[in-house]
Amino acid sequence: MADAVGIIGLGNAGGAVAGALAAKVPVVGFDLDPDRRAVASGLGVETVDTLEEVAVKAKCVLLSLPKPEISISVTESLVAAASRPELIIETSTVTPKTAQTGHELCAAEGIAYVDAAIAGGVASMAAGKITFFLGGAEADKALARPILELVADGIYDLGPIGAGMGTKVVNNGVMHAVMVVLIEAFAMSNKLGVPSQTMIDILNREEGLLRPLVHRVQERMQQGNYEGGMSITNARKDSVLALETAQQLGVPLFATLAAHTPYEIAEARDMGDLDYASLASLWEQWADISFRNQD
């Protein structure tokens, strides 16, 4: 494999990754935007005028692109190029299906392919302290690891193709949904005259935001243990009180209102005495899955 590492897509994320890599190894990059190419050049990246030139100069090519369809199009172009890369590392945020399609395109031509979703912000990327969510065939991941390790703070090997991207999509979905719930909560506490920092301190306790993750998901859902604890009946009552309070305060709720629905369903199914983590059993039925720890 050539010493140079290629990267296609030099936006905020791609440019930061390219700059971090350029501090360790020669990097050749391409972006349709000449201004982005100029910024990357200032970070020590050799820029070229076409994506095909990247593949000529680098046998490992990272993708950092804005949309799934662009990732597919670029992968198709690289696969069809006269000089093809030996390895493509997909770091763009795409769906698992997009990663699987990219892998199929590459596998047909004997090109290794992994999805290595990036967790974290631009600052950690630029500092070369990136967390990667890695998916792919074992042999392909073995090829990708030495490249990723140049700028990695941690690499989570999540299994087959698409698993890395899927994990990032799930992680981001949680963050974005929780953000809406937090905005709704702080709108209510603001109306009540509670300082935002006080509410932050309350939610930041061990019994705060981490409680559902550690106690309910880790300790109850993984064990299938729903006896005792905070009952669905009581949790439903608290949810109703939150909705009533928001109405009295004139605060619109969207995420919190939607989250109330499963409590009504569970109560109607005579699950009221079970711990509210038992809501998970509804999804086990709906999605045909099991949350029990398989280890």
Secondary structure, 3 states (H helix, E strand, C coil): CCCCEEEECCCHHHHHHHHHHHCCCCEEEECCCHHHHHHHHHCCCEECCCHHHHHHHCCEEEECCCCHHHHHHHHHHHHHCCCCCCEEEECCCCCHHHHHHHHHHHHCCCCEEEEEEEECCHHHHHCCCEEEEEECCHHHHHHHHHHHCCCEEEEEECCCCCHHHHHHHHHHHHHHHHHHHHHHHHHHHHHCCCCHHHHHHHHCCCCCCHHHHHHHHHHHHCCCCCCCCCEHHHHHHHHHHHHHHHHHHCCCCCHHHHHHHHHHHHHHCCCCCCEHHHHHHHHHHHHCCCCCCCC
